[in-house]
Amino acid sequence: MILLVAPPDDRHAAAVADRLRARGDEVALIDVASLTAQLTVGLDFAPGIRASGSVQLRGLDGSTTQTIDVSRVTAGWWRRSWIPLLGADDPRLTGAPVDFGEALVSTAEALDIAWANEPVAVDLAQRRTRLWAAARRAGLIMPHTIVTRDPGAAHRFAKQHLRTGVICRPLVKSHAEWPAQDRIVGVSAIDELVEQSGPDLVLRAFVPGSDVRAFVAGDRVLAADLGAAAASDSDAPFPAVPDCARAVDLPDDIRDGLIALVADLGLGHAAVDLRRTRAGEHLFLDLDPLAEWLDVEAATGLPLTESLVDELVARSASRVA
């Protein structure tokens, strides 16, 4: 059995589940939209054997909506967790969201299965400096980047890259509403944004070229060219998929580096954004273990869903063998 954990109405998880079932594989899809009341976990760690037990999902009325025999789970894919936003007077509020999140992650960690993406690895992969260190170990090259809250250092960096501009964003990804998120700015804007008492910021030199998005599933890499990245546009990671998107091949060293990077992060599946410069060099920009791919698949014809399904089936088979 292959376990999938996804947020409400996630079309990517649904596509994976449908493809697995069409191939005759057993799937347990946990849609966390139904888990606003109670998650019951029962695990048994007897000596010398795999953990046994069950995970039961219950609705507000106490009825069991889903039961999963964990001893039958061989592989898993953590699409992402989701905790409902509840009002202060909502009867589901009392411990339910926190208990659900902690119980589900703890259960996932306890399972002796072949994860494509497991929750802890997914979380760690989104820490920027850890990600960059792994990218360097994999032989990937990044645009010139600094982390600072020192106005003087930021000013000097912006002047150094005056011709092309600088991308400025918070080091911690949770600062989603920060005003200059993923915008290309100049020296005067950097001087206004960077404060000694403010958050640590990532400053990255903007490099003109084409956006390339690569999808890694195990040892398979499929890539799409998303067109030119203009200095007047945002340099946001994982931009919208344009109509001109097309499938492309990557150089062997870049392909091997992406596979090594994803494996080093403890992942089995991720999307990676690259910038192909006018000189043909591929620069690493970002990695997302939770990225969407169906729009890229539709635009390019790349078998991205099938690639992930193949990886899940292979991991499941490795646990059964």
Backbone torsions as a table, in degrees:
resi	resn	phi	psi	omega
1	MET	NA	137.8	178.8
2	ILE	-107.9	125.9	-177.0
3	LEU	-96.9	128.5	175.8
4	LEU	-120.1	132.8	176.7
5	VAL	-119.0	122.6	-172.7
6	ALA	-142.9	158.5	175.3
7	PRO	-76.7	175.8	-176.9
8	PRO	-60.9	138.2	172.5
9	ASP	54.0	37.2	-179.6
10	ASP	-81.4	110.3	-175.0
11	ARG	-70.8	-24.0	178.5
12	HIS	-71.8	-44.6	176.5
13	ALA	-64.1	-38.9	178.5
14	ALA	-63.2	-39.6	178.8
15	ALA	-64.5	-41.1	178.3
16	VAL	-65.6	-45.3	180.0
17	ALA	-61.6	-43.7	180.0
18	ASP	-62.8	-41.4	-179.2
19	ARG	-68.0	-39.1	177.5
20	LEU	-63.9	-45.9	179.9
21	ARG	-64.4	-36.8	178.7
22	ALA	-64.1	-26.3	178.3
23	ARG	-89.6	-0.4	177.4
24	GLY	90.9	11.9	179.6
25	ASP	-90.6	144.9	178.4
26	GLU	-83.2	133.3	-174.8
27	VAL	-127.7	137.6	169.4
28	ALA	-116.8	107.5	-179.1
29	LEU	-102.8	114.9	176.0
30	ILE	-92.6	107.5	174.1
31	ASP	-93.5	109.2	-170.8
32	VAL	-71.6	-2.3	175.2
33	ALA	-61.7	-27.7	-177.4
34	SER	-91.1	4.9	-171.8
35	LEU	-108.5	38.0	-179.1
36	THR	-85.6	2.2	-178.1
37	ALA	-116.0	-61.4	-170.6
38	GLN	-155.3	139.6	173.1
39	LEU	-124.6	121.7	-178.8
40	THR	-109.9	125.8	-178.2
41	VAL	-117.9	132.1	173.2
42	GLY	-132.8	113.2	-176.9
43	LEU	-124.6	146.0	-179.8
44	ASP	-129.7	116.4	179.3
45	PHE	-105.1	79.3	177.0
46	ALA	-75.8	150.5	-177.6
47	PRO	-59.6	133.2	170.3
48	GLY	80.3	-0.1	-179.8
49	ILE	-132.3	168.1	179.0
50	ARG	-68.6	155.7	177.5
51	ALA	-62.0	141.9	175.5
52	SER	-122.9	169.6	179.6
53	GLY	134.4	-160.3	-175.3
54	SER	-148.8	160.1	170.6
55	VAL	-118.8	122.5	178.9
56	GLN	-113.5	133.5	177.4
57	LEU	-106.8	127.5	-176.0
58	ARG	-121.9	144.6	176.0
59	GLY	-84.0	178.4	-179.4
60	LEU	-62.1	-28.5	-178.7
61	ASP	-82.6	2.0	178.3
62	GLY	89.4	-7.6	-179.0
63	SER	-76.0	145.1	179.1
64	THR	-78.8	122.2	-179.4
65	THR	-96.9	-21.5	-178.5
66	GLN	-162.2	137.3	175.2
67	THR	-128.6	129.2	-178.6
68	ILE	-119.8	123.5	175.6
69	ASP	-82.1	105.2	-172.5
70	VAL	-67.1	-22.5	179.8
71	SER	-68.2	-16.8	-179.1
72	ARG	-96.4	-5.9	-179.2
73	VAL	-81.1	127.0	-177.7
74	THR	-112.7	-25.4	-179.3
75	ALA	-147.5	157.9	-178.6
76	GLY	-147.8	156.1	177.0
77	TRP	-137.1	117.2	179.7
78	TRP	-92.4	95.6	180.0
79	ARG	-66.6	-52.4	170.0
80	ARG	175.0	157.3	175.7
81	SER	-89.9	168.4	178.8
82	TRP	-155.3	129.3	178.2
83	ILE	-118.7	127.9	-174.4
84	PRO	-64.7	146.5	173.0
85	LEU	-89.9	112.7	-173.3
86	LEU	-114.5	146.7	175.4
87	GLY	-70.9	161.0	-176.1
88	ALA	-61.7	-27.1	-178.6
89	ASP	-100.9	10.0	-179.2
90	ASP	-73.5	128.5	-178.4
91	PRO	-64.1	-15.8	179.7
92	ARG	-81.9	-6.9	-171.7
93	LEU	-70.7	-31.9	-171.1
94	THR	-63.2	89.0	174.8
95	GLY	76.2	-15.1	-170.1
96	ALA	-62.1	-52.8	-177.4
97	PRO	-61.3	-46.3	-179.1
98	VAL	-65.7	-47.3	-179.8
99	ASP	-59.9	-41.3	-179.6
100	PHE	-62.5	-48.3	-177.7
101	GLY	-61.8	-46.9	-178.4
102	GLU	-66.9	-41.6	-178.4
103	ALA	-66.5	-40.1	-178.2
104	LEU	-68.4	-43.8	178.1
105	VAL	-64.0	-43.3	179.6
106	SER	-62.0	-40.4	178.0
107	THR	-64.5	-43.6	179.9
108	ALA	-60.1	-42.0	-179.7
109	GLU	-67.0	-27.6	-177.2
110	ALA	-78.2	-20.2	-174.9
111	LEU	-75.5	128.3	177.6
112	ASP	-88.3	73.6	-175.7
113	ILE	-130.2	171.1	178.3
114	ALA	-92.0	100.2	-179.1
115	TRP	-81.3	135.6	165.2
116	ALA	-75.7	-50.5	171.1
117	ASN	-136.5	124.4	176.3
118	GLU	-110.0	157.9	-167.1
119	PRO	-59.4	-40.3	-178.1
120	VAL	-67.3	-43.6	178.7
121	ALA	-63.5	-38.4	177.8
122	VAL	-61.4	-43.6	180.0
123	ASP	-65.2	-46.7	-177.4
124	LEU	-65.8	-33.3	-178.0
125	ALA	-66.6	-16.3	-178.5
126	GLN	-94.8	6.3	175.2
127	ARG	-88.2	115.9	-166.9
128	ARG	-57.0	-51.9	-174.7
129	THR	-66.5	-35.6	176.0
130	ARG	-64.2	-41.5	178.2
131	LEU	-62.8	-43.8	-179.0
132	TRP	-64.6	-39.7	178.4
133	ALA	-62.2	-41.3	178.3
134	ALA	-65.7	-38.0	178.7
135	ALA	-63.4	-40.6	178.3
136	ARG	-65.6	-41.0	177.7
137	ARG	-61.6	-31.7	-179.1
138	ALA	-81.6	0.3	177.8
139	GLY	84.5	13.0	179.9
140	LEU	-88.4	147.5	-178.1
141	ILE	-106.8	135.4	177.9
142	MET	-107.3	156.3	167.3
143	PRO	-61.7	157.3	179.0
144	HIS	-56.0	125.5	-173.5
145	THR	-138.5	139.9	172.0
146	ILE	-131.4	157.6	172.1
147	VAL	-119.1	124.3	-176.4
148	THR	-161.3	160.3	164.7
149	ARG	-127.3	11.5	-179.8
150	ASP	-85.3	115.0	-178.3
151	PRO	-57.1	-37.4	-179.9
152	GLY	-65.1	-45.9	179.1
153	ALA	-64.1	-39.7	179.5
154	ALA	-65.5	-41.1	179.5
155	HIS	-62.4	-44.9	-180.0
156	ARG	-63.4	-40.2	179.7
157	PHE	-64.8	-43.6	-179.9
158	ALA	-63.9	-38.6	177.7
159	LYS	-67.2	-36.0	179.2
160	GLN	-62.4	-32.2	-177.9
161	HIS	-114.8	38.8	-176.3
162	LEU	-62.1	-35.8	-173.6
163	ARG	-66.8	-39.0	-175.6
164	THR	-104.4	-22.1	-177.6
165	GLY	95.0	173.8	-173.7
166	VAL	-132.0	141.7	171.1
167	ILE	-90.9	132.1	-179.2
168	CYS	-126.4	125.3	178.5
169	ARG	-150.6	159.2	178.6
170	PRO	-66.5	149.0	176.4
171	LEU	-64.8	-41.1	-179.5
172	VAL	-86.0	123.5	-172.3
173	LYS	-66.5	-16.1	-176.6
174	SER	-72.7	-11.7	179.5
175	HIS	-79.5	65.5	-172.1
176	ALA	-70.0	-26.7	-174.9
177	GLU	-96.6	10.4	-179.3
178	TRP	-61.2	136.0	-165.8
179	PRO	-63.0	-33.4	-175.6
180	ALA	-100.1	18.5	-175.8
181	GLN	-51.3	116.6	171.2
182	ASP	63.1	24.4	174.4
183	ARG	-102.7	148.7	177.3
184	ILE	-86.3	122.3	-173.2
185	VAL	-128.9	164.4	178.8
186	GLY	-106.7	-166.5	-173.6
187	VAL	-63.5	-45.5	-176.2
188	SER	-62.8	-39.7	178.5
189	ALA	-67.1	-39.7	177.5
190	ILE	-61.8	-41.7	179.7
191	ASP	-61.2	-33.2	179.9
192	GLU	-79.1	-32.7	-172.1
193	LEU	-84.6	-34.9	-172.4
194	VAL	-87.8	123.9	179.7
195	GLU	-132.3	141.5	-179.8
196	GLN	-59.1	-33.1	-179.1
197	SER	-93.3	2.8	-177.9
198	GLY	-89.3	-170.0	-179.6
199	PRO	-74.6	157.6	171.3
200	ASP	-65.7	132.5	-175.5
201	LEU	-117.2	149.1	172.8
202	VAL	-99.1	123.1	174.1
203	LEU	-113.1	124.8	-177.4
204	ARG	-129.5	133.3	177.0
205	ALA	-66.3	129.0	175.8
206	PHE	-74.3	133.6	179.3
207	VAL	-119.7	117.7	178.4
208	PRO	-63.7	153.1	178.6
209	GLY	153.4	-160.8	-179.4
210	SER	-105.1	143.7	175.1
211	ASP	-82.5	130.2	176.8
212	VAL	-124.9	127.7	177.7
213	ARG	-112.2	123.2	-179.0
214	ALA	-111.8	140.8	178.3
215	PHE	-115.7	122.5	-177.5
216	VAL	-108.2	126.7	174.1
217	ALA	-132.7	101.1	-175.4
218	GLY	66.3	-122.4	179.6
219	ASP	-103.1	20.6	178.5
220	ARG	-113.3	133.5	179.8
221	VAL	-126.0	125.0	175.5
222	LEU	-121.2	136.1	-172.7
223	ALA	-132.6	152.5	178.5
224	ALA	-132.0	135.9	172.7
225	ASP	-86.3	122.9	-177.0
226	LEU	-100.8	7.8	177.4
227	GLY	96.1	178.5	-174.2
228	ALA	-71.5	142.2	174.5
229	ALA	-100.4	107.9	-178.2
230	ALA	-84.0	146.7	-179.1
231	ALA	-64.4	-19.3	179.8
232	SER	-83.2	-10.7	-178.2
233	ASP	-96.2	171.1	175.3
234	SER	-71.9	152.7	177.6
235	ASP	-109.1	36.6	-175.8
236	ALA	-65.4	139.8	173.8
237	PRO	-61.0	140.5	175.3
238	PHE	56.3	61.4	-179.9
239	PRO	-68.5	172.5	179.8
240	ALA	-61.4	152.7	-176.9
241	VAL	-84.5	117.7	-179.6
242	PRO	-81.6	165.0	179.0
243	ASP	-65.3	-24.0	-177.3
244	CYS	-82.9	1.5	-178.0
245	ALA	-57.0	140.0	-179.6
246	ARG	-147.4	153.3	178.3
247	ALA	-71.6	141.3	178.7
248	VAL	-139.6	158.2	173.4
249	ASP	-96.5	145.9	177.7
250	LEU	-103.4	151.7	173.3
251	PRO	-58.2	150.6	-176.5
252	ASP	-58.0	-39.2	-177.2
253	ASP	-68.6	-34.1	176.8
254	ILE	-70.8	-43.8	178.0
255	ARG	-57.8	-48.9	-179.4
256	ASP	-63.5	-36.9	178.9
257	GLY	-65.4	-38.8	178.9
258	LEU	-66.9	-41.2	177.4
259	ILE	-62.0	-43.7	179.6
260	ALA	-64.9	-39.5	179.8
261	LEU	-62.6	-49.2	-178.2
262	VAL	-63.1	-41.0	178.7
263	ALA	-66.5	-40.2	179.9
264	ASP	-61.7	-32.6	179.6
265	LEU	-82.1	0.5	179.4
266	GLY	76.5	22.2	-178.6
267	LEU	-107.1	161.1	173.5
268	GLY	-115.7	-10.2	-177.2
269	HIS	-152.7	133.8	177.7
270	ALA	-165.6	159.0	171.4
271	ALA	-106.7	142.3	-178.7
272	VAL	-127.8	131.5	175.0
273	ASP	-98.0	131.5	179.9
274	LEU	-123.7	158.7	170.9
275	ARG	-117.9	118.6	174.8
276	ARG	-91.3	115.7	-176.5
277	THR	-75.6	170.6	179.1
278	ARG	-64.9	-21.0	177.5
279	ALA	-87.2	-1.6	178.4
280	GLY	90.7	6.1	178.2
281	GLU	-82.3	142.5	178.1
282	HIS	-104.2	119.6	-179.5
283	LEU	-106.8	138.8	178.4
284	PHE	-78.8	130.4	177.9
285	LEU	-110.5	-50.5	-173.8
286	ASP	-164.2	163.6	176.4
287	LEU	-135.5	140.4	178.4
288	ASP	-134.9	113.7	177.6
289	PRO	-76.7	-5.3	-176.6
290	LEU	-117.3	16.4	-172.4
291	ALA	-68.1	156.2	173.9
292	GLU	-88.5	155.0	-178.5
293	TRP	-141.3	-11.7	-172.8
294	LEU	-63.3	-34.7	178.3
295	ASP	-67.2	-38.9	176.3
296	VAL	-65.8	-41.7	178.5
297	GLU	-60.1	-44.1	-179.3
298	ALA	-66.4	-36.9	-176.2
299	ALA	-77.2	-30.4	-172.2
300	THR	-112.0	-18.9	-174.9
301	GLY	80.6	4.3	177.9
302	LEU	-66.0	136.0	-178.7
303	PRO	-80.7	64.6	-172.9
304	LEU	-72.0	-40.4	177.4
305	THR	-64.5	-45.2	-179.4
306	GLU	-61.6	-36.6	179.4
307	SER	-62.7	-44.2	177.7
308	LEU	-67.4	-41.6	178.8
309	VAL	-60.9	-43.7	177.8
310	ASP	-57.9	-41.2	-179.1
311	GLU	-66.9	-41.6	178.4
312	LEU	-64.4	-42.8	179.6
313	VAL	-64.5	-41.4	179.0
314	ALA	-63.9	-40.9	178.6
315	ARG	-67.4	-38.5	177.2
316	SER	-63.2	-43.5	-179.8
317	ALA	-64.0	-33.8	-179.4
318	SER	-67.7	-27.1	178.3
319	ARG	-81.9	-27.3	-179.6
320	VAL	-79.6	-36.4	-175.6
321	ALA	-62.7	NA	NA
